[in-house]
Amino acid sequence: MRPKNDYYGTAGSTSRAARHADDERVVEQLVNLSLPHKELLVSCMWSFNFRPCETLWARKVTENGVCYSFNMLSSAELYSEDQEFREAEINPDVMKREPFRSLHASKMRSTGWTMENGYTPHEDLLAYPRRTASGGFKGGAIVLLKTHQQHREYICAGALQGYKVTIHPPDEFPRLSEYHIRVPPMQAASIIVRPKLLTTQKALHRHPPSKRQCFFSDERKLRFFRVYNEQNCEFECLTNYTLATCGCVTFAMPRENTTRVCGVHEKRCYKDAVTRLMEMDEMTIYTGHEMCECLPACTTVKYAVEISNDWLNLDAMLASIIRREKSLDGMEPMLLYVYFKDNKFLYIERVEYMTFNGELANFGGILALMSGMSLTSLAEILYYLIVRPLGLWVRAQYVRVKVGPSVSEVQLRTSTSTVHPVRPWIP
């Protein structure tokens, strides 16, 4: 078994370790082969202010190799504790540089921000991840990149040349192999972003995730990521499936120190693993059993983009320059603008559709509609069917009725009567 800090399998000079050392140092080799930071990024702006590019754009490793990210969480905050070696792999020069090291983009740390809770109340516009004060061109990020024609590579990249751009939340691992926008060289591209925020009512926490179809941050934990979201969960699931199928993982996947990195000869295996996992995910519609169980996070941000671009006429610009520099010959610049379309965004909240009060109101409304009843009528029916008969029965049981004598006593008194003769009436 390898030592704890031996992530490349080179401790103990065995022949097998020597054979696989180059495969496991692929990130280091990619960094050495990639263009230096200062040669690729010429000029950078944020909120219409010029900034040093190394303070805004951090070097990251993705499935497509070495890339540069803006406003993304650092590896220490995105990955679990045992993945700290990834930062040393991708930014070895930053780890050795002492002065102004904290100003480097790879060393930026969030100031209490989370996707579910947002920024803390005391944070201002200088908080990280950065947030702009307004939408539009002046509130976005601008970067000028340059490459040379001799740096083009057609064997691996194919006929499509240029850059891949993806817009994603700060706490999400970018999957450039799946979602990206292509920007060819010699163009000025504008990416206009329209965010959509989806949140979930805290009262829904009492319902199971299968019913509300999302996970809160305290409900689902990942092995290699500190932050849960659907993208990170799917990438970790792909990592586990690739390891189980091929016995290794790709250089961009998170791994333990005992996990081997796949070599070039195993390329077909991990590509087939991606295809099989997609097919198994489609079969869940019929089986009802999900392999990864990667529901969306209860608080997510999705980005809809609009793209506009135009060609950069570099030859005409160089021809108009009085003193032409030969170093500009063969250069292929690309100008990228990224900004929000509006000052406001679409906000959607997932709430409980039917509560107890709502069910009670529906019951009363349906009862009144079908029977012509109201609550007063219902109370009267209950009174005459239950309360009144019960009251009469209780009265009959406990109230006594007194009955008097049936024959009345008659006293006879003797009296003297006088008879007077009456004269008949003669008309």
Salt bridges, closest charged atoms under 4 A:
ASP23 OD2 - HIS20 ND1 3.88
GLU24 OE2 - ARG2 NH2 2.72
GLU28 OE1 - ARG25 NH1 2.74
GLU54 OE1 - ARG97 NH1 3.52
GLU63 OE1 - ARG175 NE 2.70
ASP82 OD2 - ARG223 NH2 2.72
GLU89 OE2 - ARG255 NH2 3.37
ASP93 OD1 - ARG59 NH2 3.19
ASP93 OD2 - ARG97 NH2 3.73
GLU98 OE2 - ARG101 NH1 3.84
GLU116 OE2 - LYS202 NZ 3.36
GLU178 OE2 - ARG175 NH2 3.72
ASP218 OD1 - HIS205 NE2 3.25
GLU219 OE2 - HIS205 ND1 4.00
GLU219 OE2 - ARG212 NH2 2.65
GLU256 OE2 - ARG223 NH2 3.09
GLU266 OE2 - ARG260 NH2 2.95
GLU266 OE1 - HIS265 NE2 3.90
GLU306 OE2 - ARG194 NE 3.20
GLU306 OE2 - LYS341 NZ 2.96
ASP329 OD1 - ARG324 NH2 3.10
GLU332 OE2 - ARG152 NH2 2.69
GLU352 OE1 - ARG206 NH2 2.81
GLU352 OE2 - HIS207 NE2 3.16
